[in-house]
Amino acid sequence: MEGDGIMISTTKFKRICVFCGSRTGYRSSFTDAALQLAQQLVNRKIDLVYGGGSIGLMGLVSKAAFHGGCHVLGVIPRGLVSHEVSGEAVGELRIVADMHQRKAEMARNSDAFIALPGGYGTMEELLEIIAWSQLGIHDKPVGLLNVDGYYNNLIALFDKGVEEGFIEDSARHILVIAESAEQLINNMEEYAPEHEGVAARKSWEVDQLATTSTSGEISIS
């Protein structure tokens, strides 16, 4: 479907959570990828859930998505507000108590997850959401935008885990990988879990975990 010369795509996702750095990195390709991902969200009318910061790749994605007409929900621990929010944050900002509540709230409000380049925090969020899928806590697609081979070594480590018997081959395919935002979302739309969760989803108190995150939470719109 087209409007004003822009191709509008239909999608199965209403909201995608994006994990990304509070820095922009040294390569222009990283910022380009963040903006291209935001444009894909705008074109497909997908709302954004992210870590709440206004700096680095987080700031680029959130502002571009917001100004393109997407609803933007940022979730940030109180202790990081002074470090990661500079100036006026866009969209709705929920301030929670800690990192655990941040991740639970982001997961509860998202239909899928995408990781852009980032540091330890981004990688930790990515790995935890993969582990949650492996355990059966959720069955949502998890995507990795591998910009300029940034994640090649991490992907090789996952393959090494399969080779050495620590990761099931079916669980290795939890992660959907592509080099462009458009291809990544297309691939994620076709994702179907190949692995069996360790325990049935009803065995996990996911909703209760997310609900506890609302205690002491501040919402700013």
Backbone hydrogen bonds, N-H to C=O, Kabsch-Sander energy under -0.5 kcal/mol:
donor,donor_aa,acceptor,acceptor_aa,energy
3,G,6,I,-1.9
6,I,3,G,-2.0
8,I,1,M,-4.2
9,S,7,M,-0.6
9,S,43,N,-0.8
16,I,47,D,-2.4
17,C,112,A,-2.8
18,V,49,V,-2.7
19,F,17,C,-0.5
19,F,114,I,-3.1
21,G,117,P,-1.5
30,F,27,R,-1.1
31,T,27,R,-0.8
32,D,28,S,-2.5
33,A,29,S,-2.1
34,A,30,F,-1.9
35,L,31,T,-2.2
36,Q,32,D,-2.4
37,L,33,A,-2.3
38,A,34,A,-2.2
39,Q,35,L,-2.2
40,Q,36,Q,-2.0
41,L,37,L,-2.1
42,V,38,A,-2.3
43,N,39,Q,-3.0
44,R,40,Q,-2.1
45,K,41,L,-0.6
45,K,42,V,-1.0
46,I,41,L,-2.8
47,D,14,K,-3.0
48,L,71,H,-2.4
49,V,16,I,-2.2
50,Y,73,L,-2.4
51,G,18,V,-0.5
54,S,84,E,-3.1
55,I,84,E,-0.7
57,L,21,G,-0.6
57,L,23,R,-1.5
58,M,21,G,-1.8
58,M,55,I,-0.6
59,G,55,I,-1.4
60,L,56,G,-1.7
61,V,57,L,-2.6
62,S,58,M,-2.4
63,K,59,G,-2.3
64,A,60,L,-2.1
65,A,61,V,-2.4
66,F,62,S,-2.5
67,H,63,K,-2.7
68,G,64,A,-1.0
69,G,66,F,-1.6
70,C,65,A,-2.5
73,L,48,L,-2.8
74,G,72,V,-0.5
74,G,92,E,-3.3
75,V,50,Y,-2.2
76,I,94,R,-2.6
78,R,96,V,-2.6
80,L,77,P,-1.9
81,V,77,P,-0.6
81,V,78,R,-1.0
83,H,80,L,-0.7
84,E,80,L,-2.8
85,V,81,V,-1.9
86,S,84,E,-0.6
87,G,85,V,-0.5
89,A,87,G,-0.5
92,E,72,V,-3.0
93,L,220,I,-4.1
94,R,74,G,-3.5
94,R,92,E,-0.5
95,I,93,L,-0.6
95,I,218,I,-3.6
96,V,76,I,-2.1
96,V,94,R,-0.6
102,R,98,D,-1.9
103,K,99,M,-2.4
104,A,100,H,-2.1
105,E,101,Q,-2.4
106,M,102,R,-2.5
107,A,103,K,-2.4
108,R,104,A,-2.3
109,N,105,E,-1.5
110,S,107,A,-1.4
111,D,15,R,-3.1
112,A,15,R,-0.7
113,F,141,P,-2.2
114,I,17,C,-2.7
115,A,143,G,-2.2
116,L,19,F,-3.0
116,L,114,I,-0.5
123,M,119,G,-2.4
124,E,120,Y,-2.7
125,E,121,G,-2.3
126,L,122,T,-2.4
127,L,123,M,-2.8
128,E,124,E,-2.3
129,I,125,E,-2.1
130,I,126,L,-1.9
131,A,127,L,-2.5
132,W,128,E,-2.5
133,S,129,I,-1.5
134,Q,130,I,-2.4
135,L,131,A,-2.4
136,G,132,W,-1.0
136,G,133,S,-0.6
137,I,132,W,-2.5
138,H,132,W,-0.8
142,V,174,I,-0.8
143,G,113,F,-3.4
144,L,176,V,-3.0
145,L,115,A,-2.6
146,N,144,L,-1.1
146,N,178,A,-2.3
147,V,145,L,-1.6
149,G,146,N,-1.0
150,Y,147,V,-2.2
152,N,149,G,-1.9
155,I,151,Y,-2.6
156,A,152,N,-2.3
157,L,153,N,-1.8
158,F,154,L,-1.9
159,D,155,I,-2.2
160,K,156,A,-2.1
161,G,157,L,-2.0
162,V,158,F,-1.6
163,E,159,D,-2.5
164,E,160,K,-2.4
165,G,162,V,-1.2
166,F,161,G,-2.8
167,I,161,G,-1.5
172,R,168,E,-1.8
173,H,169,D,-0.8
173,H,170,S,-0.6
174,I,171,A,-1.8
175,L,172,R,-0.8
176,V,142,V,-3.0
178,A,144,L,-1.9
184,L,180,S,-2.3
185,I,181,A,-2.4
186,N,182,E,-2.1
187,N,183,Q,-2.6
188,M,184,L,-2.5
189,E,185,I,-1.9
190,E,186,N,-0.8
190,E,187,N,-0.7
191,Y,188,M,-1.1
198,V,134,Q,-1.2
199,A,135,L,-2.1
203,S,200,A,-2.2
204,W,201,R,-1.9
206,V,204,W,-1.6
209,L,205,E,-2.6
210,A,206,V,-2.6
211,T,207,D,-2.5
212,T,208,Q,-2.0
213,S,209,L,-0.6
213,S,210,A,-0.9
214,T,211,T,-1.8
215,S,212,T,-1.2
217,E,214,T,-1.8
218,I,95,I,-2.4
220,I,93,L,-3.2
